[in-house]
Amino acid sequence: MEAVVNGIKMHYLDVGNPDALPIVLLHGMTLDHRMWNPQIEVLKENYRVITYDIRGHGKTDIADGQYTYRMFADDLIALLDYLQVEKAVLCGLSMGGAIAMRAFELYPERIQALILCDTRSEADSNETKYWRENSIKSIKQSGLEQFTDEFIETLFSAETMKNQPETVKFTRNTILSSSPLGICGVLLAQAARTDMSHSIQEINVPTLILIGENDDFTPISSSETMNERIPDSELVIIPRAGHLSNLENIEEFNKYLFEFLEKLDN
């Protein structure tokens, strides 16, 4: 489905029970809404599931390639307005989790609960900013292939790389099908993102934090810091998973996701 929101044409899905608790799934950088397929299929039986391609990704407009996290949050709220959803549970992984935190910072009245997966509240370190700058340079000079091959190595655990070739292939193909301009725009937005470590202390809705035990991209220490700062939040470490915990250990990820959502329903 497509909608014009916040000045762009956005590709989205809205499935499941329209009268049930709405859950918005926010994907990670360089991916698209399809990364949530293992969750969409089970969630739609009991919930209203909304997911979309974030600006610069998938089938959503690239626009001018100049993005900010406020813009990403505004896009999200504009989609909720379009779908006439007053409040929703936000479930975001990596970049999607950071967008969820920024959305709460700007629009707390629209958020019923948060599920923050393999993400962090801190701004980029200088080292990470340099990596993003070098990635942009590489993409502009030689396209997405070299960037993708190097990036994939940071996304998955060694176990996943060895034992789940189809998951790795799907992710690689998704990144390679992306717009180079869109990816460069997202890398710049990531590098410019301000620190949210203090603002997350204001989060006053139920919050679940999920992190893969082998996530080298957003280390467990970042999730532990969020857990300490977000009042009454819950932290769960997903075994046998790296940065894409929802794809690497679907069974465990879905188990904790459902347990959290069932508590909200009650």
Sequence and secondary structure as in RCSB ss.txt:
>XXXX:A:sequence
MEAVVNGIKMHYLDVGNPDALPIVLLHGMTLDHRMWNPQIEVLKENYRVITYDIRGHGKTDIADGQYTYRMFADD
LIALLDYLQVEKAVLCGLSMGGAIAMRAFELYPERIQALILCDTRSEADSNETKYWRENSIKSIKQSGLEQFTDE
FIETLFSAETMKNQPETVKFTRNTILSSSPLGICGVLLAQAARTDMSHSIQEINVPTLILIGENDDFTPISSSET
MNERIPDSELVIIPRAGHLSNLENIEEFNKYLFEFLEKLDN
>XXXX:A:secstr
 EEEETTEEEEEEEEE TTS EEEEE  TT  GGGGHHHHHHHTTTSEEEEE  TTSTTS  TTS   HHHHHHH
HHHHHHHTT S EEEEEETHHHHHHHHHHHH GGGEEEEEEES  SS   HHHHHHHHHHHHHHHHH SHHHHHH
HHHHHS HHHHHH HHHHHHHHHHHHTS HHHHHHHHHHHHH    TTGGGG  S EEEEEETT SSS HHHHHH
HHHHSTT EEEEETT  S HHHHSHHHHHHHHHHHHHHHH 
